[in-house]
Amino acid sequence: MLGLTDAEMAAIRLSLLVAGWATAASLPVAVLVALALARGRFPGVGLLNALVHLPLIMPPVVTGYLLLLLFGRRGVLGAFLAEHLGIVLAFRWTGAALAAAVMGFPLMVRAIRLSLEAVDRRLEDAAGTLGAAPAWVFLTVTLPLTLPGIIAGTVLCFAKAMGEFGATITFVSSIPGETQTLPSAIYAFTQVPGGDAGALRLTAISVAISVAALLASEWLARRAGHRLGLDVRAST
């Protein structure tokens, strides 16, 4: 396949694995956080909003270092997870998934939050007056109307996770076959003589995956919006 070496194929498979887990684990949490930010009226909502979006503003290396302090083998949470649950994140692919999730999470939350804020509250009120419980109204009215935003946020998070580099290499390093994802493999190729061809191949694949993800996001969001009778451009 395009003359890829085993190491390059391993980096691609690992990137898809890391991005997939990061996106899947982030989705339910992102829906709840977006709901709290869009509808919540509680002390600290501004602080929560700041914490969620902090990874977008801080240098990725800083985020990675903070993850190392928290989830490293001697970190506050990392030592607890390793000792009591046998879970080790530092220098493992699971740690790369955690770093990718942290970096992609704000994009997912933002897309879902904007979609939630665009929902016509009168539809929810109408369902409530018919006797539906708030949880049922959310599942049958709010969530379907938010679907285009959820799709857009999910794909954005996946694309961000695929391209994550700074936090990942700081937290889990670049270990071939274990934590060396596409960006770190590209970086490694650029540091050795004769690595240009490998870097170019992986760059082309990375661009192709990102473009395909964005096109798929647009198509799925429009399809979902069309079925719901929504203006997708307004909701996303």
C-alpha positions as MATLAB code, in Angstrom:
seq = 'MLGLTDAEMAAIRLSLLVAGWATAASLPVAVLVALALARGRFPGVGLLNALVHLPLIMPPVVTGYLLLLLFGRRGVLGAFLAEHLGIVLAFRWTGAALAAAVMGFPLMVRAIRLSLEAVDRRLEDAAGTLGAAPAWVFLTVTLPLTLPGIIAGTVLCFAKAMGEFGATITFVSSIPGETQTLPSAIYAFTQVPGGDAGALRLTAISVAISVAALLASEWLARRAGHRLGLDVRAST';
ca = [
       0.000    0.000    0.000;
       1.788    3.122   -1.323;
       5.066    1.433   -0.453;
       4.537    1.947    3.270;
       6.914    0.235    5.649;
       5.789   -1.801    8.637;
       6.736    1.076   10.956;
       4.644    3.526    8.940;
       1.658    1.174    8.915;
       2.029    0.742   12.668;
       1.955    4.536   13.158;
      -1.218    4.802   11.048;
      -2.976    1.970   12.911;
      -1.953    3.413   16.266;
      -3.181    6.896   15.292;
      -6.587    5.520   14.291;
      -6.760    3.514   17.534;
      -5.786    6.490   19.692;
      -8.106    8.941   17.902;
     -10.998    6.464   17.957;
     -10.752    5.825   21.685;
     -10.184    9.498   22.461;
     -13.310   10.469   20.523;
     -15.517    7.669   21.867;
     -14.540    8.345   25.476;
     -14.995   12.107   25.102;
     -18.458   12.057   23.507;
     -20.731   11.304   26.504;
     -18.764   13.650   28.756;
     -18.810   16.381   26.110;
     -22.612   16.162   25.772;
     -23.054   16.579   29.538;
     -20.536   19.430   29.780;
     -22.028   21.203   26.753;
     -25.491   20.845   28.312;
     -24.220   22.334   31.572;
     -22.585   25.260   29.761;
     -25.570   25.914   27.492;
     -28.345   25.545   30.038;
     -26.659   25.567   33.440;
     -27.223   28.413   35.888;
     -24.879   27.593   38.733;
     -21.896   29.171   40.458;
     -18.679   28.320   38.679;
     -20.099   27.955   35.172;
     -17.566   30.532   33.972;
     -14.731   28.587   35.599;
     -15.954   25.350   34.012;
     -16.040   27.041   30.622;
     -12.489   28.304   31.125;
     -11.176   24.893   32.185;
     -12.808   23.178   29.197;
     -11.251   25.579   26.705;
      -7.888   25.886   28.458;
      -6.142   23.263   26.246;
      -6.948   25.388   23.194;
      -5.062   28.342   24.631;
      -2.164   26.765   26.503;
       0.872   25.502   24.610;
       0.339   21.752   23.953;
       3.644   20.997   25.662;
       2.318   22.587   28.853;
      -0.810   20.460   28.649;
       1.334   17.361   28.186;
       3.507   18.261   31.144;
       0.452   18.794   33.351;
      -0.830   15.378   32.259;
       2.544   13.921   33.206;
       2.323   15.525   36.655;
      -1.211   14.219   37.175;
      -1.165   10.839   35.445;
       2.523    9.926   35.458;
       3.659    6.904   37.435;
       4.338    9.174   40.409;
       1.573   11.651   39.613;
      -1.295   12.422   41.961;
      -3.820   10.362   40.004;
      -1.381    8.166   38.087;
       0.052    6.583   41.240;
      -3.458    5.841   42.506;
      -4.567    4.278   39.200;
      -1.401    2.161   38.984;
      -1.480    0.986   42.581;
      -5.187    0.275   42.988;
      -6.447   -0.442   39.468;
      -3.297   -1.513   37.653;
      -3.812    1.204   35.023;
      -0.651    2.864   33.713;
      -1.069    5.733   31.244;
       2.386    7.295   30.983;
       4.376    6.053   27.960;
       1.465    3.835   26.871;
      -0.951    4.184   23.946;
      -3.744    4.704   26.465;
      -1.888    7.802   27.653;
      -1.695    9.009   24.040;
      -5.470    8.560   23.825;
      -5.883   10.600   27.019;
      -3.703   13.413   25.646;
      -5.582   13.384   22.340;
      -8.926   13.451   24.158;
      -7.894   16.431   26.272;
      -6.824   18.389   23.191;
      -9.899   17.497   21.104;
     -12.445   17.841   23.906;
     -12.898   21.655   23.682;
     -13.738   21.468   19.964;
     -16.351   18.797   20.581;
     -17.918   20.681   23.488;
     -18.038   23.937   21.545;
     -19.819   22.404   18.545;
     -22.383   20.608   20.721;
     -22.937   23.666   22.903;
     -23.656   25.899   19.903;
     -26.091   23.311   18.594;
     -27.836   23.087   21.968;
     -28.180   26.854   22.182;
     -29.835   26.864   18.745;
     -32.590   24.446   19.804;
     -36.014   26.071   19.946;
     -36.951   25.843   23.605;
     -40.646   26.057   22.696;
     -40.449   22.534   21.287;
     -39.109   21.271   24.597;
     -41.749   23.208   26.508;
     -44.463   21.726   24.305;
     -43.232   18.211   25.034;
     -43.141   19.046   28.724;
     -46.727   20.252   28.738;
     -47.769   16.887   27.287;
     -46.427   15.213   30.398;
     -42.971   14.083   29.256;
     -40.309   13.977   31.959;
     -37.289   16.280   31.489;
     -34.985   13.333   30.786;
     -37.383   11.980   28.161;
     -37.710   15.431   26.577;
     -33.918   15.619   26.347;
     -33.611   12.168   24.772;
     -36.494   12.486   22.298;
     -36.495   16.214   21.454;
     -33.282   17.993   22.425;
     -30.759   15.313   21.515;
     -32.128   14.626   17.988;
     -32.231   18.371   17.256;
     -28.609   18.632   18.410;
     -27.469   15.730   16.244;
     -25.784   17.814   13.504;
     -23.693   19.602   16.140;
     -22.812   16.316   17.821;
     -21.665   14.887   14.494;
     -19.619   17.980   13.685;
     -18.027   18.009   17.147;
     -17.255   14.300   17.006;
     -15.466   14.559   13.682;
     -13.582   17.695   14.744;
     -12.408   15.902   17.885;
     -11.325   12.881   15.838;
      -9.401   15.046   13.376;
      -7.722   16.950   16.206;
      -6.831   13.683   17.949;
      -5.284   12.345   14.745;
      -3.029   15.388   14.493;
      -2.156   15.820   18.159;
       1.589   16.069   18.747;
       2.834   18.422   21.501;
       0.893   17.069   24.461;
       1.295   13.480   23.278;
       5.062   13.498   22.863;
       5.487   15.264   26.223;
       3.256   12.836   28.100;
       3.995    9.494   26.443;
       7.077   10.213   24.287;
       7.442    8.638   20.832;
       7.925    4.903   21.234;
       7.620    2.987   17.920;
       4.727    0.549   18.040;
       3.486    1.854   21.399;
       3.037    5.650   21.376;
       4.444    6.757   18.017;
       1.420    8.201   16.215;
       1.409    9.821   12.773;
       2.641   13.293   13.861;
       5.435   11.913   16.046;
       6.446    9.470   13.299;
       6.617   12.354   10.813;
       8.741   14.327   13.262;
      11.028   11.321   13.787;
      11.503   10.940   10.019;
      12.514   14.594    9.701;
      15.258   14.097   12.294;
      17.141   11.356   10.448;
      19.026   11.470    7.130;
      16.971   10.031    4.266;
      13.726   10.232    6.175;
      12.105   12.706    3.787;
      10.289   10.049    1.763;
       8.687    8.490    4.838;
       7.725   11.900    6.219;
       6.167   12.854    2.883;
       4.146    9.634    2.655;
       2.788    9.976    6.186;
       2.069   13.673    5.663;
       0.033   12.884    2.551;
      -1.922   10.216    4.434;
      -2.487   12.549    7.383;
      -3.841   15.277    5.081;
      -6.060   12.775    3.275;
      -7.540   11.474    6.548;
      -8.188   15.022    7.809;
      -9.882   16.097    4.570;
     -11.966   12.909    4.490;
     -13.028   13.496    8.112;
     -14.116   17.066    7.411;
     -16.023   16.072    4.272;
     -17.699   13.224    6.135;
     -18.619   15.618    8.948;
     -20.189   18.064    6.516;
     -22.121   15.324    4.703;
     -23.373   13.633    7.865;
     -24.354   16.933    9.489;
     -26.257   18.044    6.395;
     -27.950   14.661    6.122;
     -28.972   14.748    9.781;
     -30.081   18.370    9.488;
     -32.121   17.611    6.378;
     -33.925   14.758    8.121;
     -34.693   17.052   11.057;
     -35.643   20.001    8.853;
     -32.818   22.156   10.236;
     -30.498   24.715    8.695;
     -27.227   22.928    9.413;
     -25.065   25.969    8.737;
     -26.908   27.801   11.487;
     -26.638   24.933   13.965;
     -22.952   24.297   13.504;
];
